[in-house]
Amino acid sequence: MTDSLKTRVRWVEGHRFVATTGSGFSLVLDNPHREDGAAASPMELMLVSLAGCTGVDVVAILEKMRQPLEDLEVEVEGFRRAEHPRVFTTIQVVYRARGAELKPKRLLRAVRLSEEKFCSVSEMLRASAELQIRVELNGEVVDVE
């Protein structure tokens, strides 16, 4: 049996839509480059989805590893091709973790597991884009090898 997710968008005005997910949550989408733009674009939300998907994975994996995470920020920047459709060709993902007792090797393992096995958004985006990963722990770059 396949798993199914559902969402619906409804046009409000201009280029603005309200999306409602199957789980009952709503958010606004727009074209932020227009003068009356008032919300994130669908392409920005793809990057948000990637950051959220992998962030949730990393936190859950570190919890299972009993690693004391104090803070995690995932910054994502996508670079798009000039011609239409303007898909992402390169996506840079920077993980900024903090934790006095957090082991660098465990953090790297959690990031790798998310990126290579668990994060569905990463896998889908990898079809059109190169994902470049950077991991920082307490302000220092951790070698991704």
ZIUR-V771438 format. One record per backbone hydrogen bond with DSSP energy under -0.5 kcal/mol. CO is the residue of the C=O (numbers start at 1). NH is the residue of the N-H. Records with the same first field share a line. If there is no record, write none. Layout:
# ZIUR-V771438
CO: NH ; NH
This chain:
# ZIUR-V771438
6: 22
8: 20
10: 18
13: 16
16: 12 ; 13
17: 19 ; 29
18: 10
19: 27
20: 8
21: 24
25: 21
27: 19
29: 17
30: 32
31: 34
34: 37
40: 30
41: 45
42: 46
43: 47
44: 48
45: 49
46: 50
47: 51
48: 52
49: 53
50: 54
51: 55
52: 56
53: 57
54: 58
55: 59
56: 60
57: 61
58: 62
59: 63
60: 64
61: 65
62: 67
63: 66
66: 68
67: 69
71: 98
73: 75 ; 96
75: 94
77: 92
79: 89 ; 90
85: 87
87: 81
89: 130
90: 79
91: 93 ; 132
92: 77 ; 94
93: 95 ; 134
94: 75 ; 96
95: 97 ; 136
96: 73
97: 138
98: 70 ; 71
99: 102
103: 107
104: 108
105: 109
106: 110
107: 111
108: 112
109: 113
110: 114
111: 115
112: 116
113: 117 ; 118
114: 119
118: 120
119: 123
120: 124
121: 125
122: 126
124: 127
125: 128 ; 129
129: 131
130: 91 ; 132
131: 133
132: 93
134: 95
135: 142
136: 97
137: 140
140: 137
142: 135
